Amino acid sequence: MGKKHGRGHGEGSIFKRTVKGKPAGWMAMLDQGIVNGKRSRRAFYGKTEKDVSAKLFAARQALKAGRQAKSGRLTTGKWLESWLGMVDPIRSPGTDLTVRPSTYRSYEQLTRVHLVPALGNIPLEKLSAADVRSMLSAKAGTVSEQTVMHVRAVLRNSLNVAMESDLIPRNPAIGRRRRGQSSTPESPNAAKSLTTDEVPRLLDVIRGERLEALYAVALALGLRQGEVLGLRWSDIDLEVGSLTVRRALQRIRGKYQLVEPKSETSKRTIAPLPAVILSTLREHKGRQDAERDALGARWLNLWDLAFTTPYGAPLHGTQVTKEFQRICERAGLRPLRFHDLRHSTASILQALHVPLSDVQALLGHSHPSLTQATYTHALSQERAAAAMDEVFSGK
């Protein structure tokens, strides 16, 4: 085992491992100081230097926080900073705590804008449930209910890690249910879904639009925005009539990237495709091929994405959402988010009495209970007269 490079005390060292003279991945060793009168060291293993470096970084952050806690210097703000380092996909890629880039951006913004200004100076060990309730109550008058729930969720997640690291005895962000309060409060994401009367109105307006297929695919198949924007033509078999979700498009630090889907179950093949969707995709490909031929060398679609700008560049999610909202206004619909198309998919299928397990597979959920908890809307109480193909065909 040869030493790769060392660091100062408490920073750890990274080695290349060999077993019987053959390469065996990488190893990191962290000196945790004297524990119970003995020198304590902790080892981390991985296939690549990047793997063990990420694990070492997360462990150093936890060790630093622990030392600050013992000295009484660990504030809630300093802990949140350490926790963000642990979940950052750039600084700590591949660890158990690492989140997707878009999730990290949300965590960082909610922490910087809401949590640190309100709670940052409070010593972590003295942070109380009363402090948390006071902060959330103050927020309730200035931001949306959904933002308040997200702020609490981020704080709860970070304090769970602090509790698991023995920095605090309990999590003050986990509130107790009051008498008479529902044990399953409505999720802010379970907000809006197209009704059976609204679907034809939306379809009439998008018919003939350049991105008609994008909206149709999102509604009929329940794809997340990043999943539909990340579709490549190699993921779509127009002969067999199938579509496979392999990746998602995200804009990270100003650059478009194709990333792993939200979870393993998000990687899925949908077959057969509804006939009307297959027809719409074929028309869309013909239109895109004509755009490509017209631009020649100026065509920008290096990833062969199914949905692009007229010049072949990736579509910006925010711009897609704004255009969708303009379409909703033209159709005389309530203001909707792009993600509400996914809500509508589940609600329509439930109204058609499609088994929950089938809806789960289509949406890429890990468990039917998640589908039921997240996508149960008023529409599921209505009697639908036709299947999804008939809904799109207007029969």
N, C-alpha and C positions, 0 to 999 in steps of 0.2 A: 504494500500500500504506500504510494508515494504522495508526499504532501504537495497540494496544488498551490495554496497560498494561505497565509495566516492573517489574523487580525489582532487587535488589542484585547486586553482582558475583558471578558464578558461579551465579545463580539463574535467569537467562534472561528473555526477553521474549516476549510473544504478540502477534501482529498479525492483523488482518483483511487478506486478500489480495484484490487486484483485478487483473484482466487486461483491458487495453483498456477500462477504466472499468466492467467488470462484476465482480460478486462471484465469487471463485474459492476459497472455503474459507478456511482459517486456516493460520497459520504460526507456529512457535515458533523462537526463536534462542537457543542456549546458548553463552555465552562460556566456553571451556575453559581460558583463561589462555594463557601463553606455552609453546609446544611447539616444540622445536628452533629457538629464537630468534625465532619468529613467533607472532603472535596467532592462536589457533585458535578458530573458531566452528563450531558444528554446527546445521544446520537440520532441522526436523521439519514435516511437512505433514499436514493432515487436513481432513475435510469440516466438522467442527464445532470450536468452541473446546474442548469437552470432550475430543475426540480428541487434539488437540495438547497439551493440558494434561497428560493422562495420560502421553503419550510424554515430555514435558519432565520430569515428576516422576521417571519411571524413569531417565532419563539423569542427572538431578541426583544421584539415589541412587548410581548407578554412579560418577559423578565424585567424589562425596564419599568413597566407599569407596576409590577409587584414590588419592586424596590422603592418606588415613589410612594406606594400605598403604605408600606411599613414605616417610612419616614414621615408620613402625614402630609406629603407634598403633592399627592396625586389628586388633582381636581377633576371634576366631571369633564371639563373641556379637554384636559390633557389625555384623559382616557379615551374620549371620542376620537381624538387625533390618532392615538395608537391603534384603536380599533379600525379606523379607516385604512390605515396601512396594512392591516391584516386581511381586509377584504378586497383591496385594490388588485384588479387583474393584471396591472402592469408591474407593481412592486412585489406582489405575492401570487404569481400565476400558479395554478394547479393545486393549491392547498384546499383543505376541507372548507375553509371560510370564504374562499374567493367567489365573487359574484360576477355576473355578466357586466360588460362595460357600461351599458345603458343603466343597469341597476346601480352600479357604483356612482355614476353621475348624479342620479337621483338622491342616493344616500348622502353624497358630499354636499349637495346643494341644501338639502333639508337640515343637515347638521350645521353648516356654516350660517345659513340665514335664520334658522329658528332655534336650534338647540343650544349652540354655544353662547349666543347673546343672552339667553334666558337662564341657562343653568351652568354655564362654563366655569364660573368662579366658585361654585359650591364644591367642597371636598367630596370626593366620590363616596367615601364611607358614611358621609352625613346626608347624602341625597335621600330625601324622604318621599313617600307617596303624596304627601301634602304639597311638596315642591312641584311634583309632576302635575298634580291636578290643577294647581294654581297656574302653571305655565299653559296647560291645555285650555283652561277657561279663558285666559287672556287671548289666546290665539283664536278661539271660537268667534270672537267678535270682529276679527280683522281678515280672516282667510276662510276658504270654503271648508265644509265638513270633511270632505275627502282629504284635503291637505292636513287637517288636524289628525285624522286617522293615520295618515302616512307618517307624520312627525312622531306620533306615539309608537308606531310600529318600528321605526328606525331606532328610537331610544330603547325600546324593549329588546330588540335584537342585540344591540351593543351591550346592554346590561346583562343579558343572558350569558354572553361571553365573559364578562367581568365576574359573574357569579361562578361560572365553571372554572375560572382561574383563581377562585378563592379570594378575590379582592373585596367582595361584598357578601354578606350572609344571605340576602334575598334580593329580588328584583322589584324595586319600588314602582316600576312602570306597568306591572301586572296588577290591574285593579281588581278588587273583589266585586262580584255581582251583587247589586242591591236587590232587596226584596221587591218582587214584581217586575224586575227588569228581565228582558228576554236573554236567554243564554246564548242566542245566536243572532246578534244584531245584524241588520241588513248591510251587506257589503256596499260600499260606495260604487263598486264596479258593476253591481247588479241594478243598473239604473234605467237604461233605455233599450227598447227593442222595437223593431218595425212590427206593426200589426199586419194582419192579412190584407187589410184594405190599403195599407201604405206601400206594400211591396210592389204592386202593379204600377203605382204612380212613380216610384223610383225607377223601375225598369223602363217605363216610357221615356223618361228624361235622359237616361244614360244611353238609350238605343242610338247607335250611330256615332257616339262619342269616341274619340281616339283611344281612350282607355276604358271603353265599355267592358272589355274582357277582365280587366283588373278588378272592377267593382263586382262583376258577376261572379268571378272566382271566389272573392272574399265572402260574398253573401252565400253562395251555394255550398262552399266547402269549409267555411269557418276558419280560414287561415288568418294568422296574426299578420299585422301589417309588414313586419320585417320578413316574415316567411314568404309572403306573396311578392314583395319587392326583390327578394333574393332568389326567386325562381329562375333557373336557366332552362333553355330549350332542351338541354340534355336530361332535364328532370321530367319532361312532359313527353309522353308517347302518344302522338296523335293518331297512330294506327291502331294500337291496342286500346287506347282510351284510358290512360292512367297518368297519375301525377305523383311524384315523390318529393317530400319535403326533406331536404338534406342540410340546409343552411338558412341563415337569415342575413339580411342586409342591415348594417348599422353604420352610422356616421360617428366615428370615434376621433376626437381631437381634430376635427375638421377634415378627416379623410374617410372615404367609404371603405368598409371592410365586410367580407363575407365571413360570418362567425357561426359557431355551433348553434343549433336551435336551443330553445329554452331548457329542454330536458331530453333525456334519452327517448321518452315516449313521444316527444315532439317530432322525432324522425319517423316518418310514416309514409306509406304508399296508399293512395286513395284510388280505388278501382272497383267497379267501372265508374268513369265520370258520367254525370248526367249528360244526356245527348245534347241538350241545348248548350251546355258549357263547352262540350267538345267542339261543336259547330262554331261557337263564338271564338274559341281559341284559334281555330283554323283560319277564320277571317282575320283575326288580329295578326297572326303570323304573316299572312299575305300582305297586310298593310305595312308591317314592320320591314319585311323584305324589300318592298318598294322604296321605303324611306332609305334603307341601307344602300340600295343600288343607285339612288339619286345622289347620295352624298359621296359615294366612292371612298377615297382615302380619308375623307373627313369624318367618316363614321366612327364613333367613339366606343362602341359596345365590345370592349375587350373580353368581358366575361360571358358574352352571349346571353345576356339577361332577357327574359321574356317581356319585361316591362321597363321602358326607358323613356327619356326625353326624346323629342323629334331628332336629336342629334346622336342618340345612342348612349347618352350618359345615364348613370344611375339616377333614380328618382329620389328626391328629398322627401322624407316622410311627412314633415310639417307642411310642405307644399301640397302633397297629395291630400292630406286631411283638409286643408283650406279649400281645395277645389271640390272635394266631396261635400263640404258644408255649403258651398255655392250651389251645387247640384240639388241638395236637400231643399234649399230656399226656393229654387226654381220649381221643384216638385210640390211645394207647399207643405213640406214636412217640418216637424219640430227640429230644432238644432240637434244634430247627432255627431258623435265622434266616429272616426273610421272604425274603431274597435267595436262600436255598436253593431256593425255588420256581423261580427263573430257572435255576439249575443243573440242576434236575430236568427242566425243559423240554428243554434241550439234550441231556441224557443219554437221555431217553425217545426223542427223535427220532433220535438216533444209533443206539439199539437197534433202531429201526424201519427202519434203513438209509436214512434220508432223506439226500440229498446234502448234504455239508458247506456248499456254497454257499447252499443253501436255508435251512439253520439259521442261517447268517451273516446272511442278509437278514431273517429273522424277529427275531433278537436285536438287529439294528442295529449289528453289528460292522463295522469298516472293512475287515477282511481275514479270510479263512477261517482263517489261521494263528492269529489271536487266539482264535477260537472253539475251535479244536482244543487250543490250549495251556491255555485257561482252563476249559473245560468237558468234559474227558475224565475220566470216572469209571468205577468198576467196572461200573455199570449198562450201559455201552456194550458190555460183553462178554456180556451176557445175550441170550437170544433172546426178543424180544417177540412176542406172539401177535396183537396187534391194533394198529390205528392209534389216533391220539390220540382221535378221537371214540369209538371202541370202548372205550378205557381209561376215559373219563368216563362212558360209558353202562353200563359193567359187563358188556359182552357178552363 
